[in-house]
């Protein structure tokens, strides 16, 4: 044992020898061709599917105006009702660059869609005022209620008061 401690540790290690693979082998390793093509499935989130977006819900063939408005606002803001919704709003307000220009353009687009839907049964000037009022009611409710169900119940009542 004394002789083993007298020699440097490197003497007891075996040297490792590696060699670079041939160019063709390197290419095959970095980009192998699978026997079968990979299977991929793209799924679109429910809220983004064309038939369930706020704009689609507002289309006339989707039923009475009051129901369409309640459904569109539920999809637009109702899902953010309660404590979690307040947190989402705070994050967006404190980080305006987080989502880019959509923070500005999406609410304007939604307001236009709501106004257009209301204008089907009212004068344009009245439709604008009603749409603005419904948006304000929605924003307030989103922060007052604790559940999506409570949001929808109270927002539906507001629609009933404002829309013929």
C-alpha positions as CSV (number, residue, x, y, z in Angstrom):
1,X,0.0,0.0,0.0
2,X,2.9,2.3,0.7
3,X,4.1,1.9,-2.9
4,X,0.6,2.9,-4.2
5,X,0.6,6.1,-2.3
6,X,4.1,7.0,-3.4
7,X,3.1,7.1,-7.1
8,X,1.0,9.8,-8.7
9,X,-2.7,9.0,-9.1
10,X,-2.5,9.5,-12.9
11,X,-0.5,6.3,-13.2
12,X,-3.5,4.2,-12.1
13,X,-5.9,5.8,-14.6
14,X,-6.4,4.2,-18.0
15,X,-6.3,6.6,-20.9
16,X,-9.6,7.0,-22.8
17,X,-9.3,7.1,-26.5
18,X,-12.1,8.5,-28.6
19,X,-12.2,9.2,-32.2
20,X,-14.6,11.4,-34.2
21,X,-17.1,9.5,-36.3
22,X,-17.0,9.6,-40.0
23,X,-18.9,12.6,-41.6
24,X,-21.7,10.3,-42.9
25,X,-22.1,8.8,-39.4
26,X,-22.2,12.2,-37.8
27,X,-25.0,13.3,-40.1
28,X,-26.9,10.1,-39.5
29,X,-26.6,10.6,-35.7
30,X,-27.7,14.3,-35.8
31,X,-30.6,13.8,-38.2
32,X,-31.9,10.2,-38.0
33,X,-34.7,9.1,-40.3
34,X,-37.4,7.4,-38.3
35,X,-38.9,4.2,-39.7
36,X,-42.4,5.6,-39.5
37,X,-43.3,9.3,-39.8
38,X,-44.0,10.9,-36.4
39,X,-47.6,11.4,-35.6
40,X,-48.5,15.0,-34.5
41,X,-51.9,16.3,-33.5
42,X,-52.6,20.0,-33.2
43,X,-55.4,21.0,-30.9
44,X,-56.9,24.4,-30.8
45,X,-58.1,25.7,-27.4
46,X,-61.8,25.8,-27.1
47,X,-61.9,29.6,-26.6
48,X,-60.1,30.1,-29.9
49,X,-62.3,27.9,-32.1
50,X,-64.3,30.0,-34.5
51,X,-67.7,28.7,-33.3
52,X,-67.1,29.7,-29.7
53,X,-65.3,33.1,-29.9
54,X,-67.1,36.2,-28.9
55,X,-67.3,37.4,-32.5
56,X,-69.0,34.2,-33.6
57,X,-71.4,34.2,-30.7
58,X,-72.5,37.7,-31.7
59,X,-73.6,36.6,-35.2
60,X,-77.3,37.0,-35.8
61,X,-78.0,33.4,-36.6
62,X,-76.9,32.4,-33.1
63,X,-80.2,33.5,-31.5
64,X,-81.8,36.4,-29.8
65,X,-79.7,39.5,-29.2
66,X,-79.8,39.4,-25.4
67,X,-78.6,35.8,-25.3
68,X,-75.8,36.6,-27.9
69,X,-74.6,39.5,-25.9
70,X,-74.6,37.6,-22.6
71,X,-72.7,34.7,-24.3
72,X,-70.2,37.0,-25.9
73,X,-69.4,38.9,-22.8
74,X,-69.2,35.7,-20.8
75,X,-66.5,34.5,-23.2
76,X,-64.8,37.9,-23.3
77,X,-64.7,38.7,-19.5
78,X,-66.8,36.2,-17.5
79,X,-64.0,33.6,-17.5
80,X,-61.8,36.1,-15.7
81,X,-64.4,36.8,-12.9
82,X,-63.2,36.6,-9.3
83,X,-59.9,36.8,-7.6
84,X,-57.9,35.1,-10.4
85,X,-59.3,37.6,-12.9
86,X,-58.1,40.5,-10.8
87,X,-54.6,39.0,-10.8
88,X,-54.6,38.6,-14.6
89,X,-55.7,42.2,-15.0
90,X,-53.0,43.4,-12.7
91,X,-50.3,41.5,-14.5
92,X,-51.4,42.9,-17.9
93,X,-51.7,46.5,-16.5
94,X,-48.2,46.3,-14.9
95,X,-46.6,44.7,-18.0
96,X,-48.1,46.5,-21.0
97,X,-45.5,45.0,-23.4
98,X,-46.3,41.5,-22.3
99,X,-49.0,40.9,-24.9
100,X,-48.1,43.7,-27.3
101,X,-50.6,45.7,-29.3
102,X,-53.4,43.1,-28.7
103,X,-54.0,44.7,-25.3
104,X,-55.2,47.8,-27.2
105,X,-56.7,46.4,-30.4
106,X,-58.7,43.5,-29.0
107,X,-60.9,45.6,-26.7
108,X,-61.6,48.0,-29.6
109,X,-62.5,45.2,-31.9
110,X,-64.8,43.6,-29.3
111,X,-66.5,47.0,-28.7
112,X,-67.1,47.3,-32.5
113,X,-68.6,43.8,-32.7
114,X,-70.9,44.5,-29.7
115,X,-72.0,47.8,-31.2
116,X,-72.7,46.2,-34.6
117,X,-74.8,43.5,-33.0
118,X,-76.8,46.0,-31.0
119,X,-77.2,48.2,-34.1
120,X,-79.2,45.4,-35.7
121,X,-82.2,46.5,-33.5
122,X,-81.3,50.1,-32.5
123,X,-80.0,53.3,-34.1
124,X,-76.2,53.4,-34.4
125,X,-75.8,56.3,-31.8
126,X,-77.8,54.4,-29.3
127,X,-76.0,51.2,-30.0
128,X,-72.7,52.9,-29.3
129,X,-73.9,54.2,-25.9
130,X,-75.4,50.8,-25.0
131,X,-72.2,48.9,-26.0
132,X,-70.0,51.3,-23.9
133,X,-72.4,50.9,-20.9
134,X,-72.3,47.1,-21.2
135,X,-68.5,47.1,-21.4
136,X,-68.4,49.2,-18.2
137,X,-70.8,46.9,-16.5
138,X,-68.8,43.9,-17.5
139,X,-65.5,45.4,-16.2
140,X,-67.1,46.3,-12.9
141,X,-68.8,42.9,-12.5
142,X,-65.6,41.1,-13.3
143,X,-64.0,42.7,-10.2
144,X,-67.1,42.4,-7.9
145,X,-68.2,38.8,-8.3
146,X,-66.4,35.7,-7.1
147,X,-67.6,33.3,-9.8
148,X,-68.3,33.1,-13.5
149,X,-71.8,32.1,-12.8
150,X,-72.4,35.2,-10.6
151,X,-70.9,37.3,-13.4
152,X,-73.2,35.8,-16.0
153,X,-76.3,36.1,-13.8
154,X,-75.8,39.8,-13.1
155,X,-74.6,40.7,-16.6
156,X,-77.7,39.0,-18.1
157,X,-79.8,41.2,-15.8
158,X,-78.0,44.3,-17.1
159,X,-78.5,43.2,-20.7
160,X,-82.2,42.8,-20.0
161,X,-82.4,46.4,-18.7
162,X,-80.5,48.0,-21.6
163,X,-81.4,45.9,-24.7
164,X,-84.9,45.6,-26.2
